[in-house]
Amino acid sequence: MALKTTKWDVTQHLDTEEKIALFLEAVFEEGDPATIAAAIGEVAKARGMTQIAKDAGLSRENLYRALSAEGNPEFGTVMKVIKAMGFDLRVTPHKAA
């Protein structure tokens, strides 16, 4: 019997504020700008790209483009999208090892 698999889609698992916050926190800890942009895009898809774009004051097409693998969103765009998703971006000091 052949094993049937399906493509894993993170947006199916981003269904609570806590899960989204933990997902974004983990991505920000890694610190890769492209991964951060992609993760913000996944959250926007999970929340509804059209509504996030509207709340951020951006066109849906521009938001998709900015958060695509080839995109390079401006920091202002990232901040608008994070706010539109209902989150704040905070800075905390590193913990001493």
N, C-alpha and C positions, 0 to 999 in steps of 0.2 A: 504494500500500500504506500503510495507516494505521500510525502509530507506536504501539506498545503500551508503556505505562509502568506502573510499580508505585509505590506509596507507599514512600518511604524510611523505614526503621525503624532508628534508631540502636542499638537493643538487639541487632540482628543483628551489629553490629560491635564490641560490647563483650565480646569473648570471651577477652581475656587481662588479667592484672593491669596490665601496662604500658599497654594501650590505655585501660583504665578510669582509671588514674591520670592519664594525659595529658588525657583528656576532662575529668575533674573539675578538674584544674589550670587548664585553659583557661577553664572556666566561673567558677572562683573569681577568676581574674585580671580578668574582666569586672566582677565584683562586684555584679551585680543579684540581690537576694535571691530573687525569684520564679524567675529562671532557674536559680539554684543549687538551689533546692528541686526544680524540675522535673528537673534533671540527676541529682540524687540518686535521684529516683523512677525515672528511666530505668535507672540502674545497678541499683537494687533489682529492677526487672522482669527485667533481664538475668540477675541472679543467682538470682532466684526470690523473689518478694515474700513468699510464705508463710514461707519459711525466714528471711528477713531480719527479718520482723516477730517471729517467734518468738525469734530470737537477740537482738533489741533489747528484748524484753519488752513488745511492743505487739500489739494485735490487727491482723490484716491489714486490716480495714475502716478502723480509725483511721489506719493508715499510708497507705493509698490516699488517704484524705481529706486528711491533712496534706500530702502531696506532690502533690496535684492542683493544677490551675491556679488554683483558688479557695482553696486551702489557704494557711495561714500558720503553718508549724510552729514550735513553740517551739525555742529553741536547744538545750535538753536533748534534745529528740527528734532533732534533726539529729545531735548528738554520738552518741547511742545507735545511730542507723542507720549512721553512718560507721564506728563501731567494729564493728558487726555485719557490715558488708561487708568487714572485715579491713583497714581503713585507719586512719591517725592523722591528725589535723588539726594542722598545725604553723604557727607564725608565724615569718616571716623578715623581716629589715629590707629596706627598699627599697634597691635599688642606686643609687648616685649616678650621675647622668647625665653 
